[in-house]
Amino acid sequence: MPVREAPEPRPAAGGARERRLDRVRDALRRAAPALALYAGARLTGMAIMAGWAWWIGRHPRTLLGHSWDGIWYAGIARHGYGLVLPSLTTRGVVFNDLAFFPLFPGLVHAVTVVLPLTVVSAGLLVAWVSAGAAAWGIYAVGELLHCRRVGTLLVVLWGLLPHAIVQSMAYTEPLMTALAVWALYAAVTGRLMWAGVLALLAGLSRPNAVAVAAAVMCAAALTLCQDRRSRADWRVWTGAALAPLGWAGYIVWAGYRSGGGLFGYFEVQRLWGSRFDFGVNALGFIRHLITGRDSMAYYMTMAVIGVALVCLVLLLLDRPPAALFVYALVLAVIAVGGSSYFASKPRFLLPAFPLLLPAAVAMARARPRTVVVTVGALAGLSFFYGTYLLTVARMPM
């Protein structure tokens, strides 16, 4: 009788899981130098700020975790939505906590339930973990598009922006950036369903996270146009459908909750003094800065906007994946085109990390001495300006 060969054993599910874990560990190992540099930059920036804050009699934890918008996020984390306050200084302005998206305060509340932390400490924990995840994702995108050196320099540049102190505050920018960068990474590598899920979550973090949904839907549309076989892939359609649901869902819910109907959220924003006016207010403020005098933060904001627009053009000339350019373009349009809160515009641009790609590529080609001098100059500016913003400047961030 012929002897039957034993069937080959099927790979165990645990083996596939182990391979995935190996890939994650390998990716984290490659990113480790960049993450170490990023942590060093941010810790140094916080230490300098904390030292000066103690010197002038202010508490660093309060400055980082419970100032400006951080107060509103803490209130939502403690009590939920429902706080409406008329402005005591500006006529016609009404502050409504529905202006703030729910993901960050929801995570802060969840942390306080699980860990013995106050709301302020939980907010800082969520922000710092998010900043680390964002830095890892930024490295991964830089490495994917170019090389490990570019990825490392991209993280360093992001961590040494003039307003990078915001990455260490209990604000939503680190969380949005983390979700956005991994959504873009998934989109560029063809994992459109995961990109859609992450875009949905990003859309629950901030108003300008609509840029993530736009980028993912752009990637899905290009995939469908360029590859006819993808039209039968439910994951592509699912990713595109999921991407805008977080942002649109909160806009609709907040609108009805405010009593303003489908588009009531934009009335909430208008009463805060924030609306989209195609940059008319920004241009007027820039003209005021040129012809008059004002706080240093406003001049820095004008410089950041100018550099960002130049970087946007350079990014386009570099021909990045369409999703990255659409993401950066939408963020830039929202930041420049929005009215009021001029000093906050650099913060609105903080998640726009693709704008730094041309500079990272140029630095990767430069001599080591040039890179060291450039990084040193950026570090000095970032540490000084971050300390100034939190301890000296008296304006909303």
C-alpha positions, 0 to 999 in steps of 0.5 A: 500500500502506498504510504500517505504523506502527513499533511503539512501543519497549518501555521498557528495563529500564535505564530502569526501574532508573534511575527507581528510582535517581532515586526513591531519590536524591530520598528521600535528598535529602529526608531529608538534613537529618534525617540531618545532625541525627542524625549531629551529635547522635550524634557530639556524644554520642560526643565528650563520652563519649570526652572523659570516658572519656580523662579517667578513663583508659578507652578510648572504643573499648572502651566502645563496641565491647567491653563487656557484650553486645558482648563476647559478639557479638565472641566469636561473630563470631570463633569461632562458637557454643559458649561456656557459662560458669557465673556466678561471682557468682549461683548457678544462672545459666549464660551461654550464647552461644546466647542471642544471635541470629546476624545481627549477629555474622554481619555482623561476621564478614563485614566482617572477611573483606572489610575489614582491620578487627578484630572490634571495629571491624567491630562498630562499623561495622555498628552505625553503618551500621545506625543511619544506615539506621534514621534514614533509615527513621524519617524516611521513616515520619514523612514518609509518615504526616505531613510532612517536618517531623514526619519530621525531628523524629522522627529527632531525638527518636530520636537524643536519647533518654536512652539513645541512646548504645546506637545508637553501640555494637556492639549489635544494636538499631541493626540491628534498628531499621533492618530493622524500620522499613523492614519497617514502611514496606513494610507500610504502603505495601502492599509486603507481600512485601518487608515479609516478607523484612525481617521475616525478617531482623529476626527473626535479629537480636534476641529481641524482633524477633518484634514485626516479624513480628507487625506484618507479619502484622497488616498482611497479615491486614488487607489480606486482610480489607479487599480481597477481590482481595488474596486472589489475590495470592501476594505478600501470602501470601508476605510473611505466611509469611516474616515469622516464619521468621527468629525462629522458625527460630533459636529452634528451631535454638538449642533443639536445639543447646542440647540442650533440644529445640523450646523449649530456647532459652527454657531458655537464657534462663531460665538467664541469669536472663531470662524473661517474668513479666508484669511481676512482677519489674519491679513489685517492683523499682519498689517497691524504688526507691520505698521505698529508694535505688539507682543513678541508672540504675534511676530513669531506667529507671523514668522511661523505662518510665512515659513509654513507657507514656504514649506508647503510649496517645497513639499509640493515640489518634493512630490510626496504621496498625495495623502500627505500633501492634502493633509498638510494643505487642509491644515494650512488653509484652516490655520491661515483662513481662520479668524481671531486667536492669531497667536494660536495659529502655530499651535493649529499647525503643530500636527502638520509634520509633513511641512518639515519633510523638505527640511529633514531631507536637506539636513540629511544631505548636509555635513554633520557640523551643519546639522549640529549647528542648526539643531543647536540653534533650533533648540535654543529658540524652542526652549526660550520661546516655549518658556516665554509662552507659558511664563511671560506671554499673557495671551491664549495659546 
